[in-house]
Amino acid sequence: MRVRVFLRGAAFFVEPDPVRVLIGEPLQWEFVSILDNRLIEWQLYFDHSKPFGPIMRRFGAQTGFAAHAPIGPIANPTHHGFSATVVAATAGDHKYGVRATDVQNQQKLADDDPMLIVVP
């Protein structure tokens, strides 16, 4: 399954939210923005649960400013990237964090807490 994370201004829009997957199902996040920052670091973090096993608690991607073809409702995206693919391993409701940071000045652009539901 692919989860799309849109960053507009200082707010995230996550589709779908909540994310529902089966144990063993692969999962990947797609990151999209229209901001003009040179580099954005996208981070997914699971501080209170371990849906992908004991060692996979933080991961993400870094995107650079560039023109891209339209993506979903975003007509002129300037950032586009993907997380590594992970596999759901632990059933339950997992609140997680998604954060975007400007790499150059370390300014937090947005931070949100969507939900991942893994079912047996």
N, C-alpha and C positions, 0 to 999 in steps of 0.2 A: 504494500500500500504506500502511496505517496501522500504526504501531508504538505500543504502549501502554506507558507508563512509570508504574508504581505506586510511590508513596513511602509506606512504612510504617515508622514509627520512624526509624532512621538507615540504612535499607537500601532500595535500589531493586529492583524486580522488573520486568524488561523482557520484553515478549512481542511478537514472537518474539525469541529470542536464540540463534543469530545471525539477523540480518535478511538475507534473500536477495532481491535484485532484479535485473532486467535493465537494461542501459544503456538510457536513455530512459524508464524507468519513474518515475512520480511517487511521492513518499514524503513522509509527514507523521507527526510524533510527537504523541501525545495524552498529556497529563500529568494524573495523578489522585493525590490525597492525602486522608488523613483527619486531618491535623495541624490544630492550632488557631492556627497563625501567621496574622497579619493579611494579609501579602503574601508570596508566594514567587516568586522569580525562578528559572526553569528555563533552563539553558543546555546546548546541545549544542556540542561543540567538536571539531574535527578538526585537531590540531596536527601530525600526522605524515603526513597524506595529504590529497588534494583530490578526494574522490569527486564533488563537485558543481561542479567547475571551480575556477579559480585564486583567485577572490575570495570564495567562499562557504565560510568556515572556521568561523564562529561564528554561531549563531542560537538562538532559543528563544522563550520566552513569559513572561508574568507573570500570576499568578492571585491573586485576592482571596478571603478567607474568605467562604463562603456555602454554604447548603444546596443540594444537587443530588440529582437522581434517581439510583437505583443505577446503577453502571457496572461491568459485568463482576462480579467477585467482591466489589467494594466496595459494601456496603449503604448507607452513609451518607457519601458523599464530601463533603469541605469545600472542596476545590480541584479545578478542572477547566479545562483549557485546551488549546490546540493550537499547534504551531509553524506557520510558513509552510510551504507545500508546495514541495519542492525536487525536482529531476530528476537521477537518477543519470547521471553523464557519464564516469566513469573506472572501468574494470574493475579488480578486485583485491580483496584482503582489507584492510579498513579498520577498524582499532581506533579507537574514538572515545570521547569522554568525555561523560557526562551528569552535571550538577551541579544541586543545588537549594540556594538560599541564602535565608535570612530577610532580606527587604529592609530592615526597620527596624533591625536590629542587625548586619547583614552576616555573621551566623553561618552557616557552611556546615552544611547539614542532612544532605547525603549527596553522595557522588561515586562514580561507578562507570565502568568501561571495557568496555562491550559491543562487539560485532563487527558490522560491516556488510560483506556480501559482494556485490559487483556483478559480474555475469557478462555476457559479450558476447551 
